[in-house]
């Protein structure tokens, strides 16, 4: 038998310094890397970690404004707080486990990563510059990939006190990255809502909130569709706001110490429970919890000492207590919500009656589809045993075990037709990529009730594949990718699928889980090189670079792309276009216009916006 220890000796053991470890295992510090197409991609975590430090200064009572510039992939963050102590500037931005947040008197309920955040940003940037101004003196230091490049001496200055950080994410780590304005806007609006009165400026755009979480819900809703005015309360270390509308599902925005906990946690569970208990007690009726929470739109923020999160990027709170020696999270939130909400409902009978009518409506709707739902679920269970529509993967987003970075990469491709689904199925990563195949064009679900989700076999099977029947808490795939042909039929199918999600599961879109797969339109090649082009402009550039009349192939459908080629388009360099609802978007108005019966209005829009483009390729090769 061979000696298996011969290749394992002292030389096999290696110690990495913290900077090397961050660069080797960035996912442990900032979650998944990504290219900026998802709101939780690493480049946004980098921005957040730097801004969080400025927010902490504001929370301590220093600095009323934070200026941020994002330009050509570089980020500048400037605050007007106390400034990092000059003698410790280099340590604070480059040495792990160095910072003021270990002193509980200085930072009782801080936001940042306790001595890790800015250091991770530094290590993952190909250029990083930090400067601090304190009492007429300034200190500047520059780094590359976390290594000190230049240590400038302290000099005098007339600048105001504060800290400035400038960095460029390393393109060798964050490949083909881009900052999407919509995601940055959401990030800074959240900062504004959680820090009423703080002025934030992003590329000269001002973000300012006077009413905290009430402003958040006003931005996320349409007043005409609310069943009653937004209920809003703010106490010590807790703030919440909620209302009911007419959409399907439950929609929550939860925060801990200023961190947007996209996956909720103990605080959100306690809040949902508190709403149900208070409403039941007020009306003296044992309403079904689902009926009380149906169509709710809510936000909650808590401040916690020494919070415990279930991942390094703090997307889910695990703390059971609000402080080491304080009450449980459940008791704290339940007692506060019950006290203020019960009193409010007694004082505002019109709101209480509007809430009651919404609950009774949900109850009627639930009972109306109960029979259909039972039959459909039984059919879905049988189908799951031999579900030809779903080719599943091994990892899932709702798995309790497994690395966070891997779970965040779980993807479901929704395809149309056997050829397209066949190509993706053969080239996918079976660990994290699943495929759901549509039979053809799905039903236009606009204006229909949720009963159709159970009556329509395809919708019901898709719902079960995603595991979203009772909300998105159990969502099985972090990314739901619509993969259709880039022709008229493909666009129509894409629109019908989006209508289904927006109509019945809008929180999937609002939470950033829906994407469109971008695949090449052209392949341009000669005997030495092949270039895949995603636009006419890229095609023209490819033709110019290859010269001598290269072979040009137009991909009319996904089925025309071979599995070998497809693997390169859905692998590490996958291009995804996120479906983002802009600030001014109203789902009902959006669907009414594009999917309603106003055919003439849409026809006029098309005629008025019709464009004729010249074929640039002919000019190049003709």
C-alpha positions as CSV (number, residue, x, y, z in Angstrom):
1,X,0.0,0.0,0.0
2,X,1.3,3.4,-1.0
3,X,2.5,5.8,1.7
4,X,-0.3,8.5,1.8
5,X,1.6,10.7,4.2
6,X,4.6,11.3,1.9
7,X,3.0,14.4,0.4
8,X,1.7,15.7,3.7
9,X,4.5,17.2,5.9
10,X,5.4,20.4,7.6
11,X,5.8,22.2,4.3
12,X,2.1,21.5,3.6
13,X,1.0,23.7,6.5
14,X,0.7,27.4,5.7
15,X,-0.3,30.4,7.7
16,X,-2.0,33.3,5.9
17,X,-1.9,36.8,7.2
18,X,-5.4,38.4,7.5
19,X,-5.0,40.4,4.3
20,X,-4.1,37.3,2.3
21,X,-7.0,35.4,3.9
22,X,-9.5,38.1,2.9
23,X,-8.3,38.0,-0.7
24,X,-8.3,34.2,-0.8
25,X,-11.7,33.7,0.9
26,X,-13.6,37.0,0.3
27,X,-16.9,35.3,0.7
28,X,-16.3,34.7,4.4
29,X,-16.1,38.5,4.8
30,X,-18.5,40.1,2.3
31,X,-20.8,37.2,1.1
32,X,-20.9,36.4,-2.6
33,X,-18.8,38.4,-5.1
34,X,-21.1,38.9,-8.1
35,X,-20.9,41.6,-10.7
36,X,-23.3,44.1,-9.3
37,X,-26.4,42.6,-10.9
38,X,-27.8,41.6,-7.4
39,X,-28.4,44.0,-4.5
40,X,-26.4,41.8,-2.1
41,X,-23.3,41.5,-4.4
42,X,-20.0,42.2,-2.9
43,X,-19.3,45.6,-4.4
44,X,-22.4,47.0,-2.6
45,X,-21.2,45.4,0.7
46,X,-17.9,47.3,0.2
47,X,-19.7,50.6,-0.2
48,X,-21.9,49.8,2.8
49,X,-19.0,48.9,5.1
50,X,-17.3,52.3,4.6
51,X,-20.6,54.3,4.9
52,X,-21.5,52.3,8.0
53,X,-18.5,53.8,9.8
54,X,-19.7,57.3,9.0
55,X,-23.3,56.4,10.1
56,X,-21.9,55.2,13.4
57,X,-20.2,58.6,13.9
58,X,-23.6,60.3,13.2
59,X,-25.3,58.0,15.7
60,X,-22.8,59.1,18.3
61,X,-23.7,62.7,17.6
62,X,-20.9,63.7,15.3
63,X,-21.5,64.8,11.7
64,X,-24.9,65.7,10.0
65,X,-23.9,65.0,6.4
66,X,-22.2,62.2,4.4
67,X,-21.1,62.8,0.8
68,X,-20.6,59.9,-1.5
69,X,-19.5,59.8,-5.1
70,X,-19.6,56.7,-7.3
71,X,-17.9,57.2,-10.6
72,X,-16.3,54.9,-13.2
73,X,-16.2,52.0,-10.7
74,X,-14.5,54.0,-7.9
75,X,-16.1,55.1,-4.6
76,X,-15.5,58.2,-2.5
77,X,-17.0,58.5,1.0
78,X,-16.6,61.6,3.1
79,X,-18.1,62.3,6.5
80,X,-17.8,65.2,8.9
81,X,-17.5,63.3,12.2
82,X,-14.6,63.3,14.6
83,X,-12.1,61.8,12.2
84,X,-10.1,58.6,13.0
85,X,-7.3,59.4,15.5
86,X,-4.4,60.3,13.3
87,X,-1.9,58.0,14.9
88,X,-4.2,55.0,14.4
89,X,-5.4,55.7,10.9
90,X,-3.3,53.0,9.2
91,X,-4.1,50.4,11.9
92,X,-7.9,51.2,11.7
93,X,-8.1,50.7,7.9
94,X,-5.6,47.8,7.5
95,X,-5.3,45.7,10.7
96,X,-8.0,43.2,11.5
97,X,-9.6,43.5,14.9
98,X,-8.6,47.1,15.4
99,X,-11.2,49.7,16.0
100,X,-13.3,51.6,18.6
101,X,-16.3,49.3,18.3
102,X,-14.8,47.0,21.0
103,X,-15.4,49.8,23.5
104,X,-19.1,49.4,24.3
105,X,-19.1,52.9,25.8
106,X,-18.1,54.4,22.5
107,X,-20.3,52.3,20.2
108,X,-23.2,50.7,22.1
109,X,-25.2,49.7,19.0
110,X,-22.9,50.0,16.1
111,X,-23.5,49.1,12.4
112,X,-20.2,48.0,11.0
113,X,-18.3,44.7,11.1
114,X,-16.5,45.2,14.4
115,X,-12.9,45.8,13.1
116,X,-13.3,43.9,9.9
117,X,-15.4,45.9,7.4
118,X,-13.0,48.7,6.2
119,X,-10.0,46.3,6.3
120,X,-11.9,43.9,4.0
121,X,-12.6,46.8,1.7
122,X,-9.0,47.8,1.7
123,X,-7.8,44.2,1.0
124,X,-10.2,43.8,-1.8
125,X,-9.4,47.1,-3.6
126,X,-6.6,47.6,-6.1
127,X,-6.3,51.1,-4.7
128,X,-7.4,52.4,-1.3
129,X,-6.8,55.9,0.2
130,X,-7.9,57.0,3.6
131,X,-7.5,60.4,5.1
132,X,-8.5,61.8,8.5
133,X,-8.8,65.4,9.7
134,X,-8.7,66.3,13.3
135,X,-8.4,69.8,14.8
136,X,-6.5,71.4,11.9
137,X,-4.3,68.4,11.1
138,X,-4.6,65.8,8.3
139,X,-3.2,62.3,7.9
140,X,-3.3,60.4,4.6
141,X,-2.3,56.8,3.7
142,X,-2.6,54.8,0.4
143,X,-2.8,51.1,-0.1
144,X,-2.8,48.5,-2.9
145,X,-4.7,45.2,-2.2
146,X,-4.4,45.9,1.5
147,X,-0.6,46.6,1.4
148,X,0.6,50.1,2.5
149,X,1.9,52.0,-0.6
150,X,2.6,55.4,0.9
151,X,2.4,56.8,4.5
152,X,2.1,60.6,4.3
153,X,3.3,62.7,7.2
154,X,0.8,64.7,9.3
155,X,0.3,68.2,7.9
156,X,-1.8,71.2,8.8
157,X,-5.1,71.8,7.0
158,X,-8.1,74.1,7.0
159,X,-10.6,71.3,6.2
160,X,-13.3,70.3,8.7
161,X,-12.9,67.3,10.9
162,X,-13.9,64.0,9.4
163,X,-12.8,60.9,7.5
164,X,-12.6,60.4,3.8
165,X,-12.1,57.0,2.1
166,X,-11.6,56.4,-1.7
167,X,-11.3,52.9,-3.2
168,X,-11.5,51.0,-6.4
169,X,-12.7,47.4,-6.1
170,X,-10.1,44.9,-7.5
171,X,-11.3,43.9,-11.0
172,X,-9.5,40.6,-10.7
173,X,-11.8,39.7,-7.8
174,X,-15.0,41.5,-8.9
175,X,-15.0,40.6,-12.6
176,X,-16.9,42.8,-15.0
177,X,-18.5,44.6,-12.0
178,X,-20.9,47.6,-12.3
179,X,-22.7,49.8,-9.8
180,X,-26.4,49.9,-10.6
181,X,-28.0,53.3,-9.6
182,X,-31.2,51.7,-8.5
183,X,-29.5,49.5,-5.9
184,X,-27.4,52.4,-4.7
185,X,-30.5,54.5,-4.4
186,X,-32.2,51.9,-2.3
187,X,-29.2,51.6,0.0
188,X,-29.0,55.3,0.6
189,X,-32.8,55.7,1.1
190,X,-32.6,53.0,3.8
191,X,-29.8,54.9,5.5
192,X,-32.0,58.1,5.3
193,X,-35.1,56.4,6.8
194,X,-33.1,54.9,9.6
195,X,-31.4,58.1,10.5
196,X,-34.1,60.8,10.2
197,X,-32.5,64.2,9.8
198,X,-29.2,62.9,8.4
199,X,-28.3,64.4,5.0
200,X,-26.8,61.9,2.6
201,X,-25.6,62.9,-0.9
202,X,-24.9,60.4,-3.6
203,X,-23.5,61.9,-6.8
204,X,-25.1,65.2,-5.7
205,X,-28.5,63.6,-5.2
206,X,-29.8,64.3,-1.7
207,X,-31.4,61.6,0.5
208,X,-33.2,63.0,3.5
209,X,-36.0,61.6,5.6
210,X,-38.0,63.5,8.3
211,X,-40.4,60.7,9.3
212,X,-38.3,57.6,9.3
213,X,-40.0,54.3,8.4
214,X,-43.2,56.1,7.5
215,X,-41.4,57.7,4.6
216,X,-40.1,54.3,3.6
217,X,-43.6,52.9,3.3
218,X,-44.9,56.0,1.5
219,X,-42.1,55.6,-1.1
220,X,-42.9,51.9,-1.5
221,X,-46.7,52.2,-1.8
222,X,-49.4,54.1,-3.6
223,X,-51.7,56.0,-1.2
224,X,-54.7,55.4,-3.4
225,X,-54.4,51.6,-2.9
226,X,-53.9,51.6,0.9
227,X,-56.8,50.3,3.0
228,X,-56.0,52.8,5.7
229,X,-53.3,55.5,6.5
230,X,-49.9,54.2,7.5
231,X,-49.6,53.4,11.2
232,X,-46.2,54.5,12.6
233,X,-44.6,54.4,16.0
234,X,-41.1,55.2,17.3
235,X,-39.8,54.3,20.7
236,X,-36.5,53.7,22.4
237,X,-34.5,51.3,20.3
238,X,-37.6,50.3,18.2
239,X,-39.6,51.8,15.3
240,X,-42.2,50.2,13.2
241,X,-44.8,51.2,10.5
242,X,-47.4,49.2,8.6
243,X,-50.5,49.3,6.6
244,X,-52.6,46.9,4.3
245,X,-53.1,47.2,0.6
246,X,-54.6,44.8,-2.0
247,X,-51.5,43.0,-3.2
248,X,-50.9,39.3,-2.6
249,X,-48.4,38.1,-0.1
250,X,-46.7,39.9,2.8
251,X,-44.0,42.6,2.3
252,X,-41.6,43.4,5.1
253,X,-38.5,45.6,5.5
254,X,-36.6,44.8,8.6
255,X,-33.5,46.4,10.1
256,X,-31.1,45.9,13.0
257,X,-28.7,48.6,14.0
258,X,-29.2,50.2,10.6
259,X,-28.5,46.9,8.8
260,X,-31.1,45.8,6.2
261,X,-31.8,42.2,7.3
262,X,-33.1,40.9,3.9
263,X,-33.7,37.5,5.4
264,X,-35.4,38.8,8.5
265,X,-34.6,36.9,11.8
266,X,-35.8,36.9,15.4
267,X,-36.9,40.5,15.3
268,X,-39.1,40.1,12.3
269,X,-40.6,36.8,13.6
270,X,-41.4,38.6,16.9
271,X,-43.0,41.5,15.0
272,X,-45.2,39.3,12.8
273,X,-46.3,37.5,15.9
274,X,-47.0,40.7,17.8
275,X,-49.2,42.1,15.0
276,X,-51.3,39.0,15.0
277,X,-51.6,38.8,18.8
278,X,-52.6,42.4,19.2
279,X,-55.2,42.3,16.4
280,X,-56.7,39.1,17.9
281,X,-56.9,40.6,21.4
282,X,-58.4,43.9,20.1
283,X,-61.2,42.3,18.1
284,X,-61.6,39.4,20.6
285,X,-61.6,36.9,17.7
286,X,-59.1,34.1,16.9
287,X,-58.5,35.2,13.3
288,X,-56.2,33.0,11.2
289,X,-52.7,34.5,11.3
290,X,-52.5,34.4,7.5
291,X,-55.7,36.4,7.1
292,X,-54.4,39.1,9.5
293,X,-51.1,39.4,7.7
294,X,-52.3,39.0,4.1
295,X,-51.5,42.1,2.0
296,X,-49.5,43.7,4.8
297,X,-46.7,46.1,4.0
298,X,-44.5,46.8,7.0
299,X,-41.1,47.9,8.2
300,X,-39.4,47.4,11.6
301,X,-36.1,48.6,13.0
302,X,-34.5,47.7,16.3
303,X,-31.3,48.7,18.1
304,X,-29.6,45.7,19.8
305,X,-26.5,45.5,21.9
306,X,-24.0,42.9,20.7
307,X,-26.2,41.5,17.9
308,X,-25.6,38.0,16.7
309,X,-26.2,37.4,13.0
310,X,-26.4,34.1,11.1
311,X,-23.8,35.2,8.5
312,X,-20.9,37.6,8.2
313,X,-22.9,39.9,6.0
314,X,-25.7,40.3,8.6
315,X,-28.7,39.5,6.5
316,X,-30.5,37.5,9.2
317,X,-30.6,38.2,12.9
318,X,-30.1,35.3,15.3
319,X,-30.1,37.2,18.6
320,X,-32.7,36.0,21.1
321,X,-32.1,39.1,23.5
322,X,-31.9,42.8,22.8
323,X,-29.0,43.0,25.2
324,X,-26.9,40.4,27.1
325,X,-28.7,41.1,30.3
326,X,-31.9,42.5,28.8
327,X,-35.3,41.1,27.8
328,X,-35.8,38.6,25.0
329,X,-36.4,39.9,21.6
330,X,-39.8,38.4,21.5
331,X,-40.9,39.9,24.9
332,X,-39.4,43.4,24.0
333,X,-41.2,43.6,20.6
334,X,-44.5,42.0,21.7
335,X,-44.9,44.3,24.7
336,X,-44.1,47.5,22.8
337,X,-46.3,46.7,19.7
338,X,-49.2,45.5,21.9
339,X,-49.1,48.6,24.0
340,X,-49.0,51.3,21.3
341,X,-51.0,49.5,18.6
342,X,-53.9,48.5,20.9
343,X,-54.1,52.0,22.2
344,X,-54.1,53.4,18.6
345,X,-56.9,51.1,17.4
346,X,-59.1,52.1,20.4
347,X,-58.5,55.8,19.5
348,X,-59.0,55.4,15.7
349,X,-62.1,53.4,15.1
350,X,-62.2,54.1,11.4
351,X,-58.8,52.6,10.9
352,X,-59.8,49.6,13.1
353,X,-62.8,49.0,10.9
354,X,-60.8,49.3,7.7
355,X,-58.4,46.7,9.1
356,X,-61.2,44.4,10.1
357,X,-62.7,44.6,6.5
358,X,-59.3,43.7,5.0
359,X,-59.0,40.7,7.3
360,X,-62.5,39.5,6.5
361,X,-61.8,39.8,2.8
362,X,-58.7,37.7,3.1
363,X,-60.7,35.1,5.1
364,X,-63.3,34.9,2.3
365,X,-60.7,34.6,-0.4
366,X,-58.8,31.9,1.5
367,X,-62.0,29.8,2.0
368,X,-63.1,30.3,-1.7
369,X,-59.9,28.6,-3.0
370,X,-59.5,26.1,-0.2
371,X,-61.1,23.2,-2.3
372,X,-59.2,24.1,-5.4
373,X,-55.9,24.5,-3.4
374,X,-56.3,21.0,-1.9
375,X,-56.8,19.3,-5.2
376,X,-54.0,21.2,-6.8
377,X,-51.5,20.5,-4.0
378,X,-52.2,16.8,-4.2
379,X,-51.7,16.9,-7.9
380,X,-48.4,18.8,-7.4
381,X,-47.2,16.2,-4.9
382,X,-47.7,13.5,-7.4
383,X,-46.1,15.5,-10.1
384,X,-43.0,16.2,-7.9
385,X,-42.2,12.5,-7.9
386,X,-41.8,12.5,-11.7
387,X,-41.7,16.2,-12.5
388,X,-40.4,16.5,-16.0
389,X,-40.7,20.3,-15.9
390,X,-38.2,20.6,-13.1
391,X,-34.6,19.5,-13.3
392,X,-33.5,20.2,-9.7
393,X,-30.1,21.0,-8.3
394,X,-28.5,19.7,-5.0
395,X,-28.2,23.0,-3.1
396,X,-31.1,25.2,-2.2
397,X,-31.4,28.8,-0.8
398,X,-33.5,27.6,2.1
399,X,-31.2,24.9,3.2
400,X,-30.4,25.2,6.9
401,X,-26.8,23.9,6.4
402,X,-24.2,24.9,3.9
403,X,-22.0,27.9,3.1
404,X,-23.9,31.2,2.7
405,X,-22.0,32.0,-0.5
406,X,-23.0,28.7,-2.1
407,X,-26.7,29.1,-1.2
408,X,-26.8,32.6,-2.6
409,X,-25.7,31.3,-5.9
410,X,-28.6,28.9,-6.2
411,X,-30.5,29.6,-9.5
412,X,-33.6,28.4,-11.2
413,X,-33.7,29.0,-15.0
414,X,-37.2,29.3,-16.4
415,X,-37.0,28.2,-20.1
416,X,-39.5,27.7,-23.0
417,X,-39.4,24.6,-25.1
418,X,-37.4,21.4,-25.1
419,X,-34.4,22.6,-27.1
420,X,-33.6,25.6,-24.9
421,X,-34.1,23.7,-21.6
422,X,-32.0,20.8,-23.0
423,X,-29.0,23.0,-23.7
424,X,-29.1,24.6,-20.3
425,X,-29.7,21.3,-18.5
426,X,-26.7,19.7,-20.2
427,X,-24.4,22.6,-19.4
428,X,-25.6,23.7,-16.0
429,X,-23.9,23.2,-12.6
430,X,-26.0,20.5,-11.0
431,X,-24.9,21.6,-7.6
432,X,-26.6,25.0,-7.7
433,X,-28.5,25.5,-11.0
434,X,-32.0,24.1,-11.7
435,X,-34.2,24.3,-14.8
436,X,-37.9,24.6,-15.1
437,X,-39.3,24.1,-18.6
438,X,-42.5,25.8,-19.8
439,X,-44.7,24.1,-22.3
440,X,-45.3,27.2,-24.3
441,X,-46.7,30.7,-23.7
442,X,-48.1,30.8,-20.2
443,X,-51.5,32.3,-19.4
444,X,-51.8,36.1,-19.1
445,X,-52.7,36.2,-15.4
446,X,-53.4,40.0,-15.2
447,X,-56.6,40.7,-13.3
448,X,-57.1,37.1,-12.3
449,X,-57.4,36.0,-8.7
450,X,-55.0,33.6,-7.0
451,X,-57.4,30.8,-7.7
452,X,-55.9,30.6,-11.2
453,X,-52.5,29.7,-9.6
454,X,-53.9,26.5,-8.4
455,X,-56.2,25.8,-11.4
456,X,-53.4,26.3,-13.9
457,X,-51.1,23.3,-13.7
458,X,-48.0,25.1,-15.0
459,X,-48.4,28.0,-12.5
460,X,-49.0,25.6,-9.6
461,X,-46.0,23.5,-10.4
462,X,-43.8,26.6,-10.7
463,X,-45.1,27.8,-7.4
464,X,-44.2,24.5,-5.8
465,X,-40.8,24.4,-7.4
466,X,-40.0,27.8,-5.9
467,X,-41.7,26.8,-2.6
468,X,-43.5,30.2,-2.3
469,X,-47.1,29.2,-1.7
470,X,-47.0,30.6,1.8
471,X,-44.6,33.5,1.2
472,X,-40.9,33.7,0.1
473,X,-39.4,32.8,3.5
474,X,-38.9,29.2,2.2
475,X,-37.7,30.3,-1.3
476,X,-35.6,27.4,-2.8
477,X,-33.5,29.5,-5.2
478,X,-31.9,32.9,-4.6
479,X,-32.0,33.8,-8.3
480,X,-35.0,33.1,-10.5
481,X,-33.8,33.6,-14.1
482,X,-36.1,34.0,-17.1
483,X,-34.2,32.4,-20.0
484,X,-36.2,33.0,-23.2
485,X,-35.3,33.7,-26.8
486,X,-34.4,37.3,-27.8
487,X,-37.2,37.4,-30.4
488,X,-40.8,38.6,-30.3
489,X,-42.1,35.4,-28.9
490,X,-39.4,35.2,-26.3
491,X,-40.1,38.7,-25.2
492,X,-43.8,37.9,-25.0
493,X,-43.2,34.9,-22.8
494,X,-40.9,36.9,-20.6
495,X,-43.6,39.5,-20.2
496,X,-46.2,36.9,-19.2
497,X,-43.9,35.3,-16.6
498,X,-43.1,38.7,-15.1
499,X,-46.9,39.4,-15.0
500,X,-47.4,36.2,-13.0
501,X,-44.7,37.2,-10.5
502,X,-45.8,40.8,-10.2
503,X,-49.5,39.8,-9.9
504,X,-49.2,37.1,-7.2
505,X,-45.7,37.3,-5.8
506,X,-44.5,40.9,-6.0
507,X,-42.1,40.5,-3.1
508,X,-40.0,38.2,-5.3
509,X,-39.4,41.1,-7.6
510,X,-39.1,43.8,-4.8
511,X,-36.5,41.7,-2.9
512,X,-34.3,41.4,-6.0
513,X,-34.8,37.7,-6.9
514,X,-35.9,38.0,-10.5
515,X,-33.5,38.3,-13.4
516,X,-33.3,38.1,-17.2
517,X,-30.6,35.9,-18.7
518,X,-28.5,37.7,-21.3
519,X,-27.1,35.4,-24.0
520,X,-25.1,36.3,-27.1
521,X,-26.9,37.5,-30.2
522,X,-23.9,36.8,-32.4
523,X,-20.8,34.7,-32.7
524,X,-18.0,36.2,-34.7
525,X,-14.9,34.0,-35.4
526,X,-12.0,33.2,-37.6
527,X,-9.7,30.2,-37.4
528,X,-7.8,31.6,-34.4
529,X,-10.4,33.4,-32.3
530,X,-14.1,33.3,-31.4
531,X,-15.9,36.4,-29.9
532,X,-19.4,36.3,-28.6
533,X,-21.4,39.5,-28.9
534,X,-24.3,40.7,-26.9
535,X,-25.2,43.7,-29.0
536,X,-24.8,45.1,-32.5
537,X,-22.1,47.4,-31.2
538,X,-20.1,44.5,-29.8
539,X,-20.6,42.7,-33.2
540,X,-19.1,45.6,-35.1
541,X,-16.2,45.9,-32.7
542,X,-15.5,42.1,-33.1
543,X,-15.6,42.3,-36.9
544,X,-13.1,45.2,-36.8
545,X,-10.8,43.4,-34.4
546,X,-10.8,40.1,-36.4
547,X,-10.8,41.6,-39.9
548,X,-10.6,39.7,-43.2
549,X,-14.4,38.9,-43.3
550,X,-14.8,36.6,-40.3
551,X,-17.7,34.1,-40.0
552,X,-20.8,35.6,-38.3
553,X,-23.5,33.5,-36.8
554,X,-26.8,35.0,-35.5
555,X,-28.3,33.0,-32.6
556,X,-32.0,33.2,-33.2
557,X,-32.9,31.1,-30.2
558,X,-31.3,29.5,-27.1
559,X,-31.8,26.1,-28.7
560,X,-29.3,27.0,-31.4
561,X,-26.5,27.4,-28.8
562,X,-24.7,24.2,-28.2
563,X,-24.5,22.9,-24.6
564,X,-20.7,23.3,-24.7
565,X,-21.0,27.0,-25.6
566,X,-24.0,27.5,-23.2
567,X,-21.8,26.4,-20.3
568,X,-19.7,29.5,-20.8
569,X,-22.7,31.8,-20.7
570,X,-24.2,30.5,-17.4
571,X,-21.0,29.9,-15.6
572,X,-18.7,32.3,-13.8
573,X,-19.2,35.0,-16.5
574,X,-23.0,34.8,-16.5
575,X,-24.7,38.0,-17.5
576,X,-27.9,38.7,-15.7
577,X,-30.1,41.8,-16.1
578,X,-32.0,42.3,-12.8
579,X,-35.7,43.2,-12.8
580,X,-35.9,46.3,-10.7
581,X,-39.0,48.2,-9.7
582,X,-38.0,51.9,-9.8
583,X,-39.1,54.3,-7.1
584,X,-41.9,55.6,-9.1
585,X,-43.2,52.2,-10.3
586,X,-46.8,51.2,-9.3
587,X,-47.4,47.5,-10.0
588,X,-51.1,47.8,-10.6
589,X,-50.7,50.8,-13.0
590,X,-47.7,49.0,-14.7
591,X,-49.7,45.8,-15.3
592,X,-52.8,47.6,-16.4
593,X,-51.0,49.5,-19.1
594,X,-48.9,46.7,-20.5
595,X,-51.2,43.7,-19.9
596,X,-54.7,45.2,-19.8
597,X,-57.2,45.8,-22.5
598,X,-56.0,49.2,-23.5
599,X,-54.7,47.9,-26.9
600,X,-55.0,51.2,-28.7
601,X,-53.0,53.1,-26.1
602,X,-50.1,50.6,-26.5
603,X,-50.4,50.8,-30.3
604,X,-50.1,54.5,-30.2
605,X,-47.1,54.3,-27.9
606,X,-45.3,51.8,-30.3
607,X,-46.0,54.0,-33.4
608,X,-44.8,57.1,-31.6
609,X,-41.6,55.5,-30.4
610,X,-40.8,53.3,-33.4
611,X,-37.1,53.5,-34.4
612,X,-35.4,52.4,-37.6
613,X,-31.7,51.5,-37.2
614,X,-29.2,51.1,-40.0
615,X,-27.4,47.8,-40.3
616,X,-23.8,48.8,-39.3
617,X,-22.4,45.4,-40.2
618,X,-23.0,45.9,-43.9
619,X,-21.0,49.1,-43.7
620,X,-18.1,47.3,-42.1
621,X,-17.9,44.2,-44.3
622,X,-19.7,45.3,-47.4
